[in-house]
Structure formats: C-alpha cells, structure tokens
Amino acid sequence: MKKQRIDGVISNMKKEGITQIIVSSTASLYYLTGYWVEPHERMIALYLDDSGKAVLFGNEIFGLKSMPDLPLVCHTDSDNPVRDLAKTVKPGKLGIDKFWYSKFLIGLMELRKDIMPVHGSAPVDLARMMKDEPEIVLMRNNSRINDQVMGSIISLLDDRVTENYLASQVNKYFLKNGADCEGTQIVCFGANGADPHHNSDSTVLQAGDSVIFDIFTPLSHYWCDMTRTVFYKTVSDQQRQVYDLVRLANETAISRIKPGVLLSEIDKTARDIIIKGGYGKYFTHRLGHGIGLECHEPPDVSLASEIPLEVGMIFSVEPGIYLPGEFGVRIEDLVMVTKDGCEVLNHYPKELQVIG
C-alpha cells in the first residue's frame, strides 16, 4: 500500500463528506496498491473507509496476494463476486468509482438495501492530480523519450510514405524505448489534419502537406503525449500564418501557468489569441487534459474548468486550428506546475520546419 497516497485520498474523502469508497479503476488501484490488474469482465474492487481500513476484493485468477496492510478477499468465477464486499460495506453513503460496472453495483445494492451510492471518484482523482516525486521522475523521462521518437519519425518523411506506415514506426520506436504496448498514433497529412482525431490511413504524403504527429504511449504505466506539426517540401503563406498563430497561443498560455491561476484562464489565454487572429471557430476542442497513469485524466483544461493550478499538476497545452478540406496545425507540450511557474517537459523544437 502507498500510505502517503492513501492518506491523501482519506483527506479528500473527508472534504467531500464521504466515509467509504470503492475504487475499481485499474489506474487508481495501481496508484494506491502497486497492483496493475486488467480485470476485463471480472471484478476487482478496493474498499477504503475514512479510518484507513482497506480491503481488496478480486478474482482468484488475478494471482494477487494479501499484504500486511491490505487483506485480500478472493472469489472464483463460480461465486457471486460482490458477496463478500456486501458484508464489508457500512450502511449509508458509499462512494462508487465512475468506472465500476453497473452489474456489480446493482448486485451490491440487491444485497445491501441500506447503502446509498454516490459519486466517489473525486477523492482519488484529486490526489492523482498532484504528482509525487517518483511520478515526476517517470513523466520527465517519458517525455524525453517522446522527444527522441518525434525526431526519429520526422526524419522518415519522403514521397513514398503513408500515414499508416509512419504510425507503425512511431510504435516501433516507442517499443524499442520500453513502451508498455503499442498505441493508436495520430499521423495526419494535408486535409486529414483538419480532423483533430483522424485515424491514420493509407494516404500518401504530397508536397505542400502539413503533417501532424500526435504521439503518445505509456512507459512504466505513465503516459507521454506530444504533438508537432511540420510541412513537407513547401509551406504556403496561410500555413505559415496559422502555424505562427498556434505557436503563439501555445507559448503564451504556457507563460501564464503558475499556482493559483484558474485552468479556465489558461484555456482563455490561448483561445483569445486564436480568436483575435481570425480563426476562433476553427479551434474546436479544449486546450488540454491532465495526464499521468491515464493519457486523459483530471484536470480538464477548458473554459469550464474553475480549478486553480497547484504545484505538481501535469497537463497538456495543445491549441490547434483545423481548416476543413485544407489542413490543420496543432502544437502540444506537457507542462508541470512549479512553485513559481511551470516546467515544460517536452523539448523538441517548435520552430516552423519545412522537411525535404
């Protein structure tokens, strides 16, 4: 068990007025216990109350073992998976992980008519938003690897390549550098870049294309994520104008990051620059997202997010402009809030590049 992290969650439970929670998210369970389990359709659940009592419930097939501070209660595929959990929870409000399957929650409610399920992810989510030193070390290292992969993949641009080929090479480079698995990399040529989450396909690179590389993967369970846009052989005046505007939005937003500033203000800073430049309606998504054990996790970096920045938060700053049928530009860095500003974790250059 990670005692300091557990203590942080219990403190958040008290602030939220929740005395007991069930944690089932794979990432959150790893954060608190050190166990990484992909349960699929089976149940795994950590019960935690505000006194510090913790019990882990899981299927025998997971191969888990009890720890001195974390007793394990196992069930088999032939058992009712919530039977023992129902004997442990207390009457009243019970915080439920947003990722817990409804089939388990309904089963628990049938056995325990005296519980009242409430949203219960916030105590863990809030704790995970502020990274501790071991997490920071991993995030720095993984972003350094991402920088290297970005340089390697950009060097492969030529007349014969397809989006799919480059996406596969991104995964190859990541795996060579210790990635946990392959990912769905975003590589976009030309007009495909106007779709922020384009699925890479067999499109062949052409002279004059903008090329968006949004590359990300987990290494030792912690994610890296970065986007760069380059141009192949030529760049038009409009492409240059859009690129310079997106870069200005990215760098200006980063310059505003410091403890106490609202996340909504960071989004607004970038958005106002793009609006003033005449492309406001083509910036179609939030400015960014938290990242750590999940690629997208709290906090949300958007106009709707009234959360103040705190030391240890790590999130993306990724403004973009997407012109349907023409091209797109996105520039993304991961940043970490420090006591007097922020540290940018990505160091691959952001100067406009024309390749080939």
C-alpha positions as CSV (number, residue, x, y, z in Angstrom):
1,M,0.0,0.0,0.0
2,K,1.1,3.5,-0.7
3,K,0.5,5.1,2.7
4,Q,1.1,8.7,1.7
5,R,-1.2,8.4,-1.2
6,I,-3.9,6.6,0.9
7,D,-3.7,9.4,3.4
8,G,-4.2,12.0,0.7
9,V,-7.3,10.1,-0.5
10,I,-8.7,9.9,3.0
11,S,-8.2,13.6,3.5
12,N,-10.1,14.2,0.2
13,M,-12.9,11.8,1.4
14,K,-13.4,14.0,4.5
15,K,-13.5,17.1,2.4
16,E,-16.1,15.5,0.1
17,G,-18.2,14.2,3.1
18,I,-17.7,10.6,2.1
19,T,-16.8,8.0,4.7
20,Q,-16.3,5.0,2.5
21,I,-15.5,4.4,-1.2
22,I,-15.0,1.6,-3.7
23,V,-12.1,2.0,-6.1
24,S,-12.1,-0.1,-9.2
25,S,-10.2,1.9,-11.9
26,T,-7.1,-0.1,-13.0
27,A,-5.0,3.1,-12.8
28,S,-6.3,4.2,-9.4
29,L,-5.8,0.7,-8.0
30,Y,-2.2,0.8,-9.2
31,Y,-1.7,4.3,-7.7
32,L,-2.8,3.1,-4.3
33,T,-1.7,-0.5,-4.1
34,G,1.0,-1.1,-6.7
35,Y,-1.1,-3.8,-8.3
36,W,-1.8,-3.4,-12.0
37,V,-4.7,-5.6,-13.0
38,E,-6.8,-5.6,-16.2
39,P,-9.9,-7.3,-14.9
40,H,-11.9,-7.2,-18.1
41,E,-15.4,-8.6,-17.2
42,R,-14.3,-9.8,-13.8
43,M,-14.5,-7.8,-10.6
44,I,-11.7,-6.2,-8.7
45,A,-12.5,-3.6,-6.0
46,L,-10.6,-1.8,-3.2
47,Y,-12.8,-0.9,-0.2
48,L,-11.5,2.1,1.7
49,D,-13.0,4.0,4.6
50,D,-12.1,7.2,6.4
51,S,-10.4,5.4,9.3
52,G,-7.9,3.9,6.9
53,K,-9.4,0.4,6.7
54,A,-8.6,-1.1,3.3
55,V,-9.7,-4.4,1.8
56,L,-9.0,-5.7,-1.7
57,F,-11.6,-7.9,-3.4
58,G,-10.6,-9.8,-6.5
59,N,-10.9,-13.0,-8.5
60,E,-8.5,-15.8,-7.8
61,I,-7.4,-15.7,-11.4
62,F,-5.7,-12.4,-10.9
63,G,-3.0,-14.1,-8.8
64,L,-2.9,-11.4,-6.1
65,K,-1.6,-11.9,-2.5
66,S,-2.5,-10.3,0.8
67,M,-0.2,-7.6,2.2
68,P,0.1,-6.8,5.9
69,D,-1.8,-3.6,5.5
70,L,-4.1,-4.8,2.7
71,P,-6.0,-8.0,3.3
72,L,-7.2,-9.8,0.1
73,V,-10.6,-11.5,-0.2
74,C,-10.8,-13.7,-3.2
75,H,-13.7,-15.2,-5.2
76,T,-13.9,-17.5,-8.1
77,D,-15.9,-17.5,-11.4
78,S,-18.5,-19.7,-9.7
79,D,-19.1,-17.2,-6.9
80,N,-21.2,-14.0,-6.6
81,P,-18.3,-11.5,-6.8
82,V,-20.0,-8.9,-4.6
83,R,-21.0,-11.4,-1.8
84,D,-18.0,-10.7,0.5
85,L,-17.9,-7.0,-0.4
86,A,-21.6,-6.7,0.7
87,K,-20.5,-8.0,4.2
88,T,-17.9,-5.3,4.5
89,V,-19.5,-2.0,3.4
90,K,-21.3,0.0,6.1
91,P,-24.8,1.4,5.9
92,G,-25.3,4.9,4.3
93,K,-23.5,6.7,1.6
94,L,-21.0,4.7,-0.4
95,G,-18.7,6.4,-3.0
96,I,-18.6,4.5,-6.2
97,D,-15.8,4.6,-8.8
98,K,-17.1,6.0,-12.1
99,F,-15.6,3.0,-13.9
100,W,-17.3,0.3,-11.8
101,Y,-19.6,-1.9,-13.9
102,S,-23.3,-1.4,-13.2
103,K,-23.7,-5.2,-13.0
104,F,-21.6,-5.2,-9.8
105,L,-23.2,-2.1,-8.3
106,I,-26.7,-3.4,-8.9
107,G,-25.7,-6.7,-7.4
108,L,-24.3,-5.0,-4.3
109,M,-27.5,-2.9,-4.0
110,E,-29.6,-6.0,-4.1
111,L,-27.7,-7.5,-1.2
112,R,-27.4,-4.2,0.8
113,K,-30.7,-2.2,0.7
114,D,-29.2,0.1,3.3
115,I,-26.5,1.7,1.2
116,M,-26.8,4.9,-0.9
117,P,-24.4,5.0,-3.9
118,V,-22.9,8.4,-4.6
119,H,-20.2,9.6,-7.0
120,G,-17.0,8.5,-5.4
121,S,-14.1,9.1,-7.8
122,A,-13.2,12.6,-6.7
123,P,-11.1,11.7,-3.6
124,V,-8.7,9.6,-5.8
125,D,-8.8,11.8,-8.8
126,L,-7.9,14.9,-6.7
127,A,-5.0,13.0,-5.2
128,R,-3.7,11.8,-8.6
129,M,-3.8,15.3,-10.0
130,M,-0.7,16.3,-7.9
131,K,2.2,14.1,-8.9
132,D,4.7,13.0,-6.3
133,E,8.4,12.8,-6.9
134,P,8.5,9.2,-8.2
135,E,5.8,10.1,-10.7
136,I,7.6,13.3,-11.7
137,V,10.8,11.4,-12.5
138,L,8.8,9.0,-14.7
139,M,7.0,11.8,-16.5
140,R,10.2,13.7,-17.2
141,N,11.9,10.5,-18.5
142,N,8.9,9.5,-20.7
143,S,8.7,13.0,-22.3
144,R,12.4,12.8,-23.0
145,I,11.8,9.6,-24.9
146,N,8.9,11.2,-26.7
147,D,11.2,14.0,-27.9
148,Q,13.6,11.3,-29.3
149,V,10.8,9.4,-31.0
150,M,9.5,12.7,-32.6
151,G,12.9,13.5,-34.1
152,S,13.2,9.9,-35.4
153,I,9.8,9.8,-37.1
154,I,10.1,13.3,-38.7
155,S,13.3,12.1,-40.3
156,L,11.3,9.4,-42.2
157,L,9.2,11.8,-44.3
158,D,9.5,11.3,-48.0
159,D,7.4,11.0,-51.2
160,R,6.5,7.3,-50.7
161,V,5.4,7.2,-47.1
162,T,1.8,6.7,-45.8
163,E,0.2,7.8,-42.6
164,N,-0.2,4.1,-41.5
165,Y,3.5,3.4,-42.1
166,L,4.6,6.3,-40.0
167,A,2.2,5.5,-37.3
168,S,3.6,1.9,-37.2
169,Q,7.1,3.3,-37.0
170,V,6.1,5.5,-34.0
171,N,5.0,2.4,-32.2
172,K,8.2,0.6,-33.2
173,Y,10.4,3.4,-31.8
174,F,8.4,3.6,-28.6
175,L,8.6,-0.2,-28.0
176,K,12.4,-0.1,-28.6
177,N,12.5,2.5,-25.8
178,G,10.5,0.5,-23.3
179,A,6.8,1.3,-24.0
180,D,4.3,-0.9,-22.3
181,C,2.3,-1.5,-25.5
182,E,1.5,-0.2,-29.0
183,G,-0.9,2.7,-29.3
184,T,-3.1,4.3,-31.8
185,Q,-0.8,7.0,-33.0
186,I,-2.2,10.1,-34.8
187,V,-0.4,10.9,-38.1
188,C,-2.2,13.3,-40.5
189,F,-1.3,14.5,-43.9
190,G,-2.8,17.6,-45.5
191,A,-6.6,17.8,-45.3
192,N,-6.7,14.9,-42.9
193,G,-5.1,17.2,-40.3
194,A,-8.4,19.2,-40.2
195,D,-9.8,16.2,-38.1
196,P,-8.2,16.5,-34.7
197,H,-8.5,12.8,-34.0
198,H,-8.1,11.5,-37.5
199,N,-7.4,7.7,-37.8
200,S,-4.2,7.2,-39.7
201,D,-4.9,5.5,-43.1
202,S,-3.2,4.8,-46.4
203,T,-3.0,8.5,-47.5
204,V,0.4,9.1,-49.3
205,L,2.4,12.2,-48.4
206,Q,2.3,15.0,-51.0
207,A,4.4,18.2,-51.4
208,G,2.8,21.1,-49.7
209,D,1.1,18.9,-47.0
210,S,1.1,19.9,-43.4
211,V,2.0,16.8,-41.3
212,I,0.6,16.4,-37.7
213,F,2.3,14.0,-35.4
214,D,0.4,13.4,-32.1
215,I,2.3,10.6,-30.5
216,F,1.7,9.1,-27.1
217,T,2.2,5.9,-25.2
218,P,2.6,4.5,-21.6
219,L,6.0,3.7,-20.3
220,S,6.1,2.0,-16.8
221,H,2.3,2.8,-16.8
222,Y,2.9,6.6,-17.1
223,W,2.0,8.4,-20.3
224,C,3.8,10.7,-22.6
225,D,2.0,12.9,-25.1
226,M,3.2,15.5,-27.6
227,T,2.2,17.0,-30.9
228,R,4.2,18.7,-33.5
229,T,3.2,20.0,-37.0
230,V,5.7,20.2,-39.9
231,F,5.4,20.9,-43.6
232,Y,6.6,18.8,-46.5
233,K,8.8,20.5,-49.2
234,T,6.8,23.8,-49.2
235,V,4.7,25.9,-46.9
236,S,2.1,28.4,-48.1
237,D,1.6,31.9,-46.6
238,Q,-1.6,30.8,-45.0
239,Q,0.0,27.7,-43.5
240,R,2.8,29.8,-42.1
241,Q,0.3,32.3,-40.6
242,V,-1.8,29.6,-39.0
243,Y,1.4,27.9,-37.6
244,D,2.7,31.1,-36.1
245,L,-0.7,31.8,-34.5
246,V,-0.9,28.3,-32.9
247,R,2.6,28.5,-31.7
248,L,2.0,31.9,-30.1
249,A,-1.2,30.6,-28.4
250,N,0.8,27.6,-27.1
251,E,3.7,29.6,-25.7
252,T,1.6,32.5,-24.3
253,A,-0.7,30.1,-22.5
254,I,2.4,28.3,-21.0
255,S,3.8,31.6,-19.9
256,R,0.6,32.2,-17.8
257,I,0.9,29.0,-15.8
258,K,1.6,29.4,-12.1
259,P,-0.1,28.3,-8.8
260,G,-3.5,29.9,-8.2
261,V,-4.4,30.7,-11.8
262,L,-7.6,29.0,-12.9
263,L,-7.4,26.4,-15.6
264,S,-10.1,28.2,-17.5
265,E,-7.8,31.3,-17.7
266,I,-5.1,29.2,-19.4
267,D,-7.6,28.0,-22.0
268,K,-8.9,31.5,-22.5
269,T,-5.4,32.9,-23.0
270,A,-4.8,30.6,-25.9
271,R,-8.3,30.8,-27.3
272,D,-8.3,34.6,-27.3
273,I,-5.1,34.7,-29.4
274,I,-6.6,32.4,-32.0
275,I,-9.9,34.4,-32.0
276,K,-8.0,37.6,-32.4
277,G,-6.1,36.1,-35.3
278,G,-9.4,35.3,-37.1
279,Y,-9.5,31.5,-36.6
280,G,-11.6,31.2,-33.4
281,K,-14.2,28.9,-34.9
282,Y,-11.5,26.5,-36.1
283,F,-10.2,25.9,-32.6
284,T,-12.7,23.2,-31.8
285,H,-11.5,21.4,-28.6
286,R,-10.4,22.2,-25.1
287,L,-6.8,23.4,-24.6
288,G,-5.7,20.3,-22.8
289,H,-6.1,17.5,-20.3
290,G,-4.4,16.1,-17.3
291,I,-2.1,13.1,-17.8
292,G,-0.3,10.5,-15.7
293,L,-1.4,6.9,-15.3
294,E,-4.0,7.7,-18.0
295,C,-3.5,9.7,-21.1
296,H,-6.6,11.7,-20.4
297,E,-7.3,12.2,-16.7
298,P,-8.3,15.2,-14.5
299,P,-7.8,18.1,-14.5
300,D,-9.8,19.3,-17.6
301,V,-8.1,22.3,-19.2
302,S,-11.1,24.1,-20.6
303,L,-13.2,27.2,-20.3
304,A,-15.5,25.3,-18.0
305,S,-12.7,24.3,-15.5
306,E,-12.7,26.6,-12.5
307,I,-9.9,24.6,-10.7
308,P,-6.9,26.6,-9.6
309,L,-3.5,25.4,-10.5
310,E,-1.5,23.6,-7.8
311,V,2.2,22.5,-7.7
312,G,2.6,19.1,-9.1
313,M,-0.2,19.2,-11.7
314,I,0.8,17.9,-15.1
315,F,-1.3,18.6,-18.1
316,S,-1.2,19.2,-21.9
317,V,-1.3,22.6,-23.6
318,E,-2.4,21.9,-27.2
319,P,-4.0,24.6,-29.2
320,G,-5.0,23.9,-32.8
321,I,-6.5,25.3,-35.9
322,Y,-8.4,23.0,-38.2
323,L,-9.5,24.2,-41.7
324,P,-11.9,21.6,-43.2
325,G,-10.7,20.3,-46.6
326,E,-7.4,22.1,-46.3
327,F,-5.1,21.4,-43.4
328,G,-4.6,21.5,-39.7
329,V,-2.0,22.6,-37.2
330,R,-1.6,21.5,-33.6
331,I,1.3,22.1,-31.1
332,E,1.2,20.2,-27.8
333,D,3.5,20.2,-24.8
334,L,3.2,18.6,-21.4
335,V,3.7,21.1,-18.5
336,M,4.2,20.7,-14.8
337,V,3.2,23.4,-12.4
338,T,6.0,24.5,-10.1
339,K,6.0,26.9,-7.1
340,D,6.8,29.9,-9.3
341,G,5.6,28.9,-12.8
342,C,5.9,25.7,-14.7
343,E,8.3,23.3,-16.2
344,V,7.8,22.3,-19.9
345,L,8.5,18.6,-20.1
346,N,8.9,18.4,-23.9
347,H,11.9,19.9,-25.6
348,Y,11.5,19.0,-29.3
349,P,11.8,22.3,-31.2
350,K,8.7,24.3,-32.1
351,E,10.2,26.5,-34.8
352,L,8.4,26.0,-38.1
353,Q,10.0,23.2,-40.1
354,V,9.8,22.5,-43.8
355,I,11.1,19.0,-44.4
356,G,12.7,17.8,-47.6
